[in-house]
Amino acid sequence: MKVLEKKLHIPANLLPRKTIDNSLPDLSDHPVVRAKTERARKLLEENPIPEDLLRRK
């Protein structure tokens, strides 16, 4: 009789950080991500955030 190996589900917050980071694909080259990043950069150049909002109180 075969012994079935039961896989434990370990929540992501209990895994070592390195494991999580290595398993995530690098999406910075994804066309959608690149387009949104460029759009956000352009919008920020046109409408910079006021200095008083950037400073922590």
PDB file of N, H, CA, C and O in Angstrom:
ATOM      1  N   MET A   1       0.840  -1.208   0.000  1.00  0.00           N
ATOM      2  CA  MET A   1       0.000   0.000   0.000  1.00  0.00           C
ATOM      3  C   MET A   1       0.874   1.257   0.000  1.00  0.00           C
ATOM      4  O   MET A   1       1.819   1.380   0.779  1.00  0.00           O
ATOM      5  N   LYS A   2       0.529   2.189  -0.899  1.00  0.00           N
ATOM      6  H   LYS A   2      -0.238   2.089  -1.533  1.00  0.00           H
ATOM      7  CA  LYS A   2       1.305   3.431  -0.982  1.00  0.00           C
ATOM      8  C   LYS A   2       0.955   4.369   0.168  1.00  0.00           C
ATOM      9  O   LYS A   2      -0.195   4.465   0.595  1.00  0.00           O
ATOM     10  N   VAL A   3       1.966   5.042   0.643  1.00  0.00           N
ATOM     11  H   VAL A   3       2.901   4.964   0.296  1.00  0.00           H
ATOM     12  CA  VAL A   3       1.727   6.064   1.665  1.00  0.00           C
ATOM     13  C   VAL A   3       1.674   7.408   0.951  1.00  0.00           C
ATOM     14  O   VAL A   3       2.648   7.828   0.326  1.00  0.00           O
ATOM     15  N   LEU A   4       0.531   8.077   1.048  1.00  0.00           N
ATOM     16  H   LEU A   4      -0.260   7.736   1.556  1.00  0.00           H
ATOM     17  CA  LEU A   4       0.398   9.370   0.394  1.00  0.00           C
ATOM     18  C   LEU A   4       1.018  10.452   1.272  1.00  0.00           C
ATOM     19  O   LEU A   4       0.737  10.550   2.467  1.00  0.00           O
ATOM     20  N   GLU A   5       1.858  11.249   0.651  1.00  0.00           N
ATOM     21  H   GLU A   5       2.086  11.169  -0.319  1.00  0.00           H
ATOM     22  CA  GLU A   5       2.505  12.325   1.389  1.00  0.00           C
ATOM     23  C   GLU A   5       1.564  13.516   1.431  1.00  0.00           C
ATOM     24  O   GLU A   5       1.145  14.027   0.393  1.00  0.00           O
ATOM     25  N   LYS A   6       1.235  13.955   2.647  1.00  0.00           N
ATOM     26  H   LYS A   6       1.575  13.539   3.490  1.00  0.00           H
ATOM     27  CA  LYS A   6       0.343  15.100   2.778  1.00  0.00           C
ATOM     28  C   LYS A   6       1.179  16.373   2.817  1.00  0.00           C
ATOM     29  O   LYS A   6       2.078  16.516   3.646  1.00  0.00           O
ATOM     30  N   LYS A   7       0.871  17.293   1.909  1.00  0.00           N
ATOM     31  H   LYS A   7       0.140  17.177   1.236  1.00  0.00           H
ATOM     32  CA  LYS A   7       1.598  18.562   1.894  1.00  0.00           C
ATOM     33  C   LYS A   7       0.944  19.516   2.880  1.00  0.00           C
ATOM     34  O   LYS A   7      -0.273  19.703   2.888  1.00  0.00           O
ATOM     35  N   LEU A   8       1.786  20.109   3.706  1.00  0.00           N
ATOM     36  H   LEU A   8       2.774  19.957   3.700  1.00  0.00           H
ATOM     37  CA  LEU A   8       1.272  21.086   4.661  1.00  0.00           C
ATOM     38  C   LEU A   8       1.166  22.444   3.984  1.00  0.00           C
ATOM     39  O   LEU A   8       2.059  22.860   3.246  1.00  0.00           O
ATOM     40  N   HIS A   9       0.063  23.123   4.250  1.00  0.00           N
ATOM     41  H   HIS A   9      -0.662  22.785   4.850  1.00  0.00           H
ATOM     42  CA  HIS A   9      -0.056  24.483   3.735  1.00  0.00           C
ATOM     43  C   HIS A   9       0.499  25.419   4.794  1.00  0.00           C
ATOM     44  O   HIS A   9      -0.057  25.539   5.886  1.00  0.00           O
ATOM     45  N   ILE A  10       1.599  26.079   4.462  1.00  0.00           N
ATOM     46  H   ILE A  10       2.050  25.982   3.576  1.00  0.00           H
ATOM     47  CA  ILE A  10       2.202  27.023   5.394  1.00  0.00           C
ATOM     48  C   ILE A  10       1.842  28.430   4.938  1.00  0.00           C
ATOM     49  O   ILE A  10       2.134  28.814   3.805  1.00  0.00           O
ATOM     50  N   PRO A  11       1.209  29.200   5.819  1.00  0.00           N
ATOM     51  CA  PRO A  11       0.849  30.567   5.436  1.00  0.00           C
ATOM     52  C   PRO A  11       2.092  31.377   5.052  1.00  0.00           C
ATOM     53  O   PRO A  11       3.172  31.178   5.608  1.00  0.00           O
ATOM     54  N   ALA A  12       1.922  32.281   4.101  1.00  0.00           N
ATOM     55  H   ALA A  12       1.044  32.442   3.649  1.00  0.00           H
ATOM     56  CA  ALA A  12       3.052  33.049   3.569  1.00  0.00           C
ATOM     57  C   ALA A  12       3.775  33.846   4.651  1.00  0.00           C
ATOM     58  O   ALA A  12       4.991  34.026   4.587  1.00  0.00           O
ATOM     59  N   ASN A  13       3.015  34.328   5.657  1.00  0.00           N
ATOM     60  H   ASN A  13       2.027  34.181   5.709  1.00  0.00           H
ATOM     61  CA  ASN A  13       3.669  35.150   6.686  1.00  0.00           C
ATOM     62  C   ASN A  13       4.557  34.323   7.614  1.00  0.00           C
ATOM     63  O   ASN A  13       5.343  34.894   8.371  1.00  0.00           O
ATOM     64  N   LEU A  14       4.453  32.995   7.576  1.00  0.00           N
ATOM     65  H   LEU A  14       3.815  32.531   6.962  1.00  0.00           H
ATOM     66  CA  LEU A  14       5.306  32.157   8.415  1.00  0.00           C
ATOM     67  C   LEU A  14       6.533  31.645   7.671  1.00  0.00           C
ATOM     68  O   LEU A  14       7.463  31.113   8.277  1.00  0.00           O
ATOM     69  N   LEU A  15       6.525  31.814   6.337  1.00  0.00           N
ATOM     70  H   LEU A  15       5.769  32.246   5.844  1.00  0.00           H
ATOM     71  CA  LEU A  15       7.676  31.378   5.547  1.00  0.00           C
ATOM     72  C   LEU A  15       8.802  32.388   5.687  1.00  0.00           C
ATOM     73  O   LEU A  15       8.555  33.573   5.913  1.00  0.00           O
ATOM     74  N   PRO A  16      10.035  31.922   5.554  1.00  0.00           N
ATOM     75  CA  PRO A  16      11.137  32.881   5.571  1.00  0.00           C
ATOM     76  C   PRO A  16      10.990  33.854   4.401  1.00  0.00           C
ATOM     77  O   PRO A  16      10.598  33.457   3.304  1.00  0.00           O
ATOM     78  N   ARG A  17      11.298  35.102   4.635  1.00  0.00           N
ATOM     79  H   ARG A  17      11.616  35.424   5.526  1.00  0.00           H
ATOM     80  CA  ARG A  17      11.120  36.153   3.622  1.00  0.00           C
ATOM     81  C   ARG A  17      11.828  35.798   2.311  1.00  0.00           C
ATOM     82  O   ARG A  17      11.295  36.044   1.229  1.00  0.00           O
ATOM     83  N   LYS A  18      13.027  35.222   2.412  1.00  0.00           N
ATOM     84  H   LYS A  18      13.460  35.023   3.292  1.00  0.00           H
ATOM     85  CA  LYS A  18      13.812  34.896   1.222  1.00  0.00           C
ATOM     86  C   LYS A  18      13.048  33.946   0.292  1.00  0.00           C
ATOM     87  O   LYS A  18      13.083  34.100  -0.929  1.00  0.00           O
ATOM     88  N   THR A  19      12.372  32.980   0.873  1.00  0.00           N
ATOM     89  H   THR A  19      12.344  32.855   1.865  1.00  0.00           H
ATOM     90  CA  THR A  19      11.607  32.008   0.096  1.00  0.00           C
ATOM     91  C   THR A  19      10.515  32.713  -0.711  1.00  0.00           C
ATOM     92  O   THR A  19      10.314  32.421  -1.889  1.00  0.00           O
ATOM     93  N   ILE A  20       9.815  33.645  -0.060  1.00  0.00           N
ATOM     94  H   ILE A  20       9.978  33.883   0.897  1.00  0.00           H
ATOM     95  CA  ILE A  20       8.731  34.346  -0.728  1.00  0.00           C
ATOM     96  C   ILE A  20       9.291  35.179  -1.878  1.00  0.00           C
ATOM     97  O   ILE A  20       8.782  35.119  -2.997  1.00  0.00           O
ATOM     98  N   ASP A  21      10.350  35.963  -1.600  1.00  0.00           N
ATOM     99  H   ASP A  21      10.764  36.011  -0.691  1.00  0.00           H
ATOM    100  CA  ASP A  21      10.914  36.837  -2.623  1.00  0.00           C
ATOM    101  C   ASP A  21      11.425  36.046  -3.819  1.00  0.00           C
ATOM    102  O   ASP A  21      11.267  36.482  -4.960  1.00  0.00           O
ATOM    103  N   ASN A  22      12.038  34.885  -3.575  1.00  0.00           N
ATOM    104  H   ASN A  22      12.167  34.531  -2.648  1.00  0.00           H
ATOM    105  CA  ASN A  22      12.576  34.101  -4.677  1.00  0.00           C
ATOM    106  C   ASN A  22      11.473  33.479  -5.527  1.00  0.00           C
ATOM    107  O   ASN A  22      11.667  33.233  -6.717  1.00  0.00           O
ATOM    108  N   SER A  23      10.318  33.225  -4.920  1.00  0.00           N
ATOM    109  H   SER A  23      10.160  33.425  -3.953  1.00  0.00           H
ATOM    110  CA  SER A  23       9.268  32.552  -5.674  1.00  0.00           C
ATOM    111  C   SER A  23       8.430  33.537  -6.496  1.00  0.00           C
ATOM    112  O   SER A  23       7.712  33.130  -7.408  1.00  0.00           O
ATOM    113  N   LEU A  24       8.522  34.829  -6.173  1.00  0.00           N
ATOM    114  H   LEU A  24       9.106  35.160  -5.432  1.00  0.00           H
ATOM    115  CA  LEU A  24       7.746  35.812  -6.922  1.00  0.00           C
ATOM    116  C   LEU A  24       8.465  36.188  -8.210  1.00  0.00           C
ATOM    117  O   LEU A  24       9.663  36.471  -8.187  1.00  0.00           O
ATOM    118  N   PRO A  25       7.753  36.195  -9.330  1.00  0.00           N
ATOM    119  CA  PRO A  25       8.395  36.593 -10.580  1.00  0.00           C
ATOM    120  C   PRO A  25       8.696  38.101 -10.568  1.00  0.00           C
ATOM    121  O   PRO A  25       7.975  38.878  -9.941  1.00  0.00           O
ATOM    122  N   ASP A  26       9.739  38.495 -11.248  1.00  0.00           N
ATOM    123  H   ASP A  26      10.325  37.864 -11.757  1.00  0.00           H
ATOM    124  CA  ASP A  26      10.068  39.917 -11.341  1.00  0.00           C
ATOM    125  C   ASP A  26       9.173  40.525 -12.418  1.00  0.00           C
ATOM    126  O   ASP A  26       9.309  40.223 -13.604  1.00  0.00           O
ATOM    127  N   LEU A  27       8.256  41.384 -11.982  1.00  0.00           N
ATOM    128  H   LEU A  27       8.145  41.629 -11.019  1.00  0.00           H
ATOM    129  CA  LEU A  27       7.272  41.924 -12.926  1.00  0.00           C
ATOM    130  C   LEU A  27       7.669  43.290 -13.480  1.00  0.00           C
ATOM    131  O   LEU A  27       6.903  43.892 -14.233  1.00  0.00           O
ATOM    132  N   SER A  28       8.855  43.790 -13.121  1.00  0.00           N
ATOM    133  H   SER A  28       9.477  43.302 -12.510  1.00  0.00           H
ATOM    134  CA  SER A  28       9.220  45.140 -13.552  1.00  0.00           C
ATOM    135  C   SER A  28       9.346  45.244 -15.068  1.00  0.00           C
ATOM    136  O   SER A  28       9.243  46.340 -15.620  1.00  0.00           O
ATOM    137  N   ASP A  29       9.569  44.107 -15.758  1.00  0.00           N
ATOM    138  H   ASP A  29       9.652  43.217 -15.310  1.00  0.00           H
ATOM    139  CA  ASP A  29       9.673  44.142 -17.214  1.00  0.00           C
ATOM    140  C   ASP A  29       8.342  43.872 -17.910  1.00  0.00           C
ATOM    141  O   ASP A  29       8.259  43.912 -19.138  1.00  0.00           O
ATOM    142  N   HIS A  30       7.304  43.598 -17.125  1.00  0.00           N
ATOM    143  H   HIS A  30       7.372  43.565 -16.127  1.00  0.00           H
ATOM    144  CA  HIS A  30       5.994  43.309 -17.712  1.00  0.00           C
ATOM    145  C   HIS A  30       5.450  44.570 -18.388  1.00  0.00           C
ATOM    146  O   HIS A  30       5.490  45.649 -17.796  1.00  0.00           O
ATOM    147  N   PRO A  31       4.939  44.448 -19.624  1.00  0.00           N
ATOM    148  CA  PRO A  31       4.484  45.648 -20.356  1.00  0.00           C
ATOM    149  C   PRO A  31       3.438  46.473 -19.613  1.00  0.00           C
ATOM    150  O   PRO A  31       3.485  47.702 -19.648  1.00  0.00           O
ATOM    151  N   VAL A  32       2.503  45.817 -18.945  1.00  0.00           N
ATOM    152  H   VAL A  32       2.466  44.818 -18.916  1.00  0.00           H
ATOM    153  CA  VAL A  32       1.455  46.550 -18.220  1.00  0.00           C
ATOM    154  C   VAL A  32       2.065  47.315 -17.047  1.00  0.00           C
ATOM    155  O   VAL A  32       1.730  48.475 -16.808  1.00  0.00           O
ATOM    156  N   VAL A  33       2.968  46.650 -16.318  1.00  0.00           N
ATOM    157  H   VAL A  33       3.240  45.708 -16.512  1.00  0.00           H
ATOM    158  CA  VAL A  33       3.618  47.301 -15.179  1.00  0.00           C
ATOM    159  C   VAL A  33       4.453  48.482 -15.655  1.00  0.00           C
ATOM    160  O   VAL A  33       4.438  49.550 -15.044  1.00  0.00           O
ATOM    161  N   ARG A  34       5.182  48.281 -16.752  1.00  0.00           N
ATOM    162  H   ARG A  34       5.195  47.413 -17.248  1.00  0.00           H
ATOM    163  CA  ARG A  34       6.024  49.353 -17.284  1.00  0.00           C
ATOM    164  C   ARG A  34       5.165  50.539 -17.704  1.00  0.00           C
ATOM    165  O   ARG A  34       5.516  51.688 -17.435  1.00  0.00           O
ATOM    166  N   ALA A  35       4.028  50.264 -18.370  1.00  0.00           N
ATOM    167  H   ALA A  35       3.743  49.331 -18.588  1.00  0.00           H
ATOM    168  CA  ALA A  35       3.144  51.334 -18.838  1.00  0.00           C
ATOM    169  C   ALA A  35       2.579  52.124 -17.659  1.00  0.00           C
ATOM    170  O   ALA A  35       2.528  53.354 -17.693  1.00  0.00           O
ATOM    171  N   LYS A  36       2.154  51.405 -16.613  1.00  0.00           N
ATOM    172  H   LYS A  36       2.195  50.406 -16.586  1.00  0.00           H
ATOM    173  CA  LYS A  36       1.591  52.092 -15.449  1.00  0.00           C
ATOM    174  C   LYS A  36       2.648  52.910 -14.721  1.00  0.00           C
ATOM    175  O   LYS A  36       2.368  54.004 -14.231  1.00  0.00           O
ATOM    176  N   THR A  37       3.866  52.375 -14.653  1.00  0.00           N
ATOM    177  H   THR A  37       4.094  51.486 -15.052  1.00  0.00           H
ATOM    178  CA  THR A  37       4.961  53.095 -14.003  1.00  0.00           C
ATOM    179  C   THR A  37       5.275  54.381 -14.761  1.00  0.00           C
ATOM    180  O   THR A  37       5.451  55.443 -14.163  1.00  0.00           O
ATOM    181  N   GLU A  38       5.342  54.268 -16.093  1.00  0.00           N
ATOM    182  H   GLU A  38       5.199  53.406 -16.579  1.00  0.00           H
ATOM    183  CA  GLU A  38       5.622  55.452 -16.917  1.00  0.00           C
ATOM    184  C   GLU A  38       4.517  56.491 -16.762  1.00  0.00           C
ATOM    185  O   GLU A  38       4.785  57.689 -16.671  1.00  0.00           O
ATOM    186  N   ARG A  39       3.278  56.022 -16.734  1.00  0.00           N
ATOM    187  H   ARG A  39       3.060  55.049 -16.808  1.00  0.00           H
ATOM    188  CA  ARG A  39       2.147  56.945 -16.608  1.00  0.00           C
ATOM    189  C   ARG A  39       2.185  57.660 -15.258  1.00  0.00           C
ATOM    190  O   ARG A  39       1.953  58.865 -15.173  1.00  0.00           O
ATOM    191  N   ALA A  40       2.485  56.887 -14.193  1.00  0.00           N
ATOM    192  H   ALA A  40       2.674  55.907 -14.261  1.00  0.00           H
ATOM    193  CA  ALA A  40       2.561  57.474 -12.854  1.00  0.00           C
ATOM    194  C   ALA A  40       3.693  58.501 -12.791  1.00  0.00           C
ATOM    195  O   ALA A  40       3.537  59.570 -12.201  1.00  0.00           O
ATOM    196  N   ARG A  41       4.838  58.167 -13.407  1.00  0.00           N
ATOM    197  H   ARG A  41       4.964  57.299 -13.887  1.00  0.00           H
ATOM    198  CA  ARG A  41       5.983  59.086 -13.410  1.00  0.00           C
ATOM    199  C   ARG A  41       5.626  60.386 -14.131  1.00  0.00           C
ATOM    200  O   ARG A  41       5.974  61.478 -13.680  1.00  0.00           O
ATOM    201  N   LYS A  42       4.921  60.248 -15.267  1.00  0.00           N
ATOM    202  H   LYS A  42       4.639  59.362 -15.634  1.00  0.00           H
ATOM    203  CA  LYS A  42       4.536  61.421 -16.058  1.00  0.00           C
ATOM    204  C   LYS A  42       3.553  62.300 -15.277  1.00  0.00           C
ATOM    205  O   LYS A  42       3.679  63.525 -15.260  1.00  0.00           O
ATOM    206  N   LEU A  43       2.570  61.655 -14.630  1.00  0.00           N
ATOM    207  H   LEU A  43       2.468  60.660 -14.644  1.00  0.00           H
ATOM    208  CA  LEU A  43       1.589  62.405 -13.846  1.00  0.00           C
ATOM    209  C   LEU A  43       2.255  63.145 -12.686  1.00  0.00           C
ATOM    210  O   LEU A  43       1.885  64.274 -12.365  1.00  0.00           O
ATOM    211  N   LEU A  44       3.249  62.491 -12.057  1.00  0.00           N
ATOM    212  H   LEU A  44       3.550  61.574 -12.318  1.00  0.00           H
ATOM    213  CA  LEU A  44       3.961  63.133 -10.948  1.00  0.00           C
ATOM    214  C   LEU A  44       4.774  64.330 -11.431  1.00  0.00           C
ATOM    215  O   LEU A  44       4.880  65.333 -10.724  1.00  0.00           O
ATOM    216  N   GLU A  45       5.351  64.230 -12.637  1.00  0.00           N
ATOM    217  H   GLU A  45       5.264  63.416 -13.210  1.00  0.00           H
ATOM    218  CA  GLU A  45       6.111  65.360 -13.173  1.00  0.00           C
ATOM    219  C   GLU A  45       5.183  66.541 -13.452  1.00  0.00           C
ATOM    220  O   GLU A  45       5.544  67.693 -13.214  1.00  0.00           O
ATOM    221  N   GLU A  46       3.988  66.245 -13.958  1.00  0.00           N
ATOM    222  H   GLU A  46       3.695  65.309 -14.152  1.00  0.00           H
ATOM    223  CA  GLU A  46       3.034  67.310 -14.269  1.00  0.00           C
ATOM    224  C   GLU A  46       2.424  67.915 -13.012  1.00  0.00           C
ATOM    225  O   GLU A  46       2.202  69.124 -12.947  1.00  0.00           O
ATOM    226  N   ASN A  47       2.152  67.079 -12.016  1.00  0.00           N
ATOM    227  H   ASN A  47       2.332  66.097 -12.070  1.00  0.00           H
ATOM    228  CA  ASN A  47       1.522  67.541 -10.765  1.00  0.00           C
ATOM    229  C   ASN A  47       2.332  67.060  -9.569  1.00  0.00           C
ATOM    230  O   ASN A  47       1.969  66.066  -8.939  1.00  0.00           O
ATOM    231  N   PRO A  48       3.433  67.756  -9.243  1.00  0.00           N
ATOM    232  CA  PRO A  48       4.237  67.301  -8.105  1.00  0.00           C
ATOM    233  C   PRO A  48       3.455  67.402  -6.790  1.00  0.00           C
ATOM    234  O   PRO A  48       2.591  68.264  -6.628  1.00  0.00           O
ATOM    235  N   ILE A  49       3.776  66.512  -5.870  1.00  0.00           N
ATOM    236  H   ILE A  49       4.478  65.812  -6.002  1.00  0.00           H
ATOM    237  CA  ILE A  49       3.122  66.510  -4.559  1.00  0.00           C
ATOM    238  C   ILE A  49       3.654  67.693  -3.751  1.00  0.00           C
ATOM    239  O   ILE A  49       4.868  67.871  -3.651  1.00  0.00           O
ATOM    240  N   PRO A  50       2.761  68.506  -3.173  1.00  0.00           N
ATOM    241  CA  PRO A  50       3.212  69.659  -2.378  1.00  0.00           C
ATOM    242  C   PRO A  50       4.134  69.212  -1.233  1.00  0.00           C
ATOM    243  O   PRO A  50       3.950  68.153  -0.633  1.00  0.00           O
ATOM    244  N   GLU A  51       5.122  70.054  -0.958  1.00  0.00           N
ATOM    245  H   GLU A  51       5.272  70.915  -1.445  1.00  0.00           H
ATOM    246  CA  GLU A  51       6.149  69.734   0.047  1.00  0.00           C
ATOM    247  C   GLU A  51       5.551  69.445   1.426  1.00  0.00           C
ATOM    248  O   GLU A  51       6.024  68.560   2.138  1.00  0.00           O
ATOM    249  N   ASP A  52       4.514  70.193   1.797  1.00  0.00           N
ATOM    250  H   ASP A  52       4.130  70.913   1.219  1.00  0.00           H
ATOM    251  CA  ASP A  52       3.942  69.992   3.143  1.00  0.00           C
ATOM    252  C   ASP A  52       3.240  68.637   3.271  1.00  0.00           C
ATOM    253  O   ASP A  52       3.098  68.116   4.378  1.00  0.00           O
ATOM    254  N   LEU A  53       2.803  68.071   2.155  1.00  0.00           N
ATOM    255  H   LEU A  53       2.918  68.495   1.256  1.00  0.00           H
ATOM    256  CA  LEU A  53       2.192  66.741   2.227  1.00  0.00           C
ATOM    257  C   LEU A  53       3.248  65.646   2.323  1.00  0.00           C
ATOM    258  O   LEU A  53       2.993  64.572   2.869  1.00  0.00           O
ATOM    259  N   LEU A  54       4.435  65.925   1.790  1.00  0.00           N
ATOM    260  H   LEU A  54       4.642  66.797   1.347  1.00  0.00           H
ATOM    261  CA  LEU A  54       5.494  64.925   1.821  1.00  0.00           C
ATOM    262  C   LEU A  54       6.136  64.822   3.201  1.00  0.00           C
ATOM    263  O   LEU A  54       6.624  63.762   3.591  1.00  0.00           O
ATOM    264  N   ARG A  55       6.130  65.934   3.935  1.00  0.00           N
ATOM    265  H   ARG A  55       5.733  66.795   3.618  1.00  0.00           H
ATOM    266  CA  ARG A  55       6.764  65.946   5.250  1.00  0.00           C
ATOM    267  C   ARG A  55       5.894  65.241   6.276  1.00  0.00           C
ATOM    268  O   ARG A  55       4.679  65.439   6.308  1.00  0.00           O
ATOM    269  N   ARG A  56       6.506  64.427   7.106  1.00  0.00           N
ATOM    270  H   ARG A  56       7.493  64.266   7.080  1.00  0.00           H
ATOM    271  CA  ARG A  56       5.754  63.756   8.174  1.00  0.00           C
ATOM    272  C   ARG A  56       5.508  64.718   9.319  1.00  0.00           C
ATOM    273  O   ARG A  56       6.335  65.575   9.632  1.00  0.00           O
ATOM    274  N   LYS A  57       4.352  64.553   9.933  1.00  0.00           N
ATOM    275  H   LYS A  57       3.680  63.857   9.679  1.00  0.00           H
ATOM    276  CA  LYS A  57       4.029  65.465  11.042  1.00  0.00           C
ATOM    277  C   LYS A  57       4.307  64.809  12.362  1.00  0.00           C
ATOM    278  O   LYS A  57       4.098  65.418  13.411  1.00  0.00           O
TER     279      LYS A  57
END
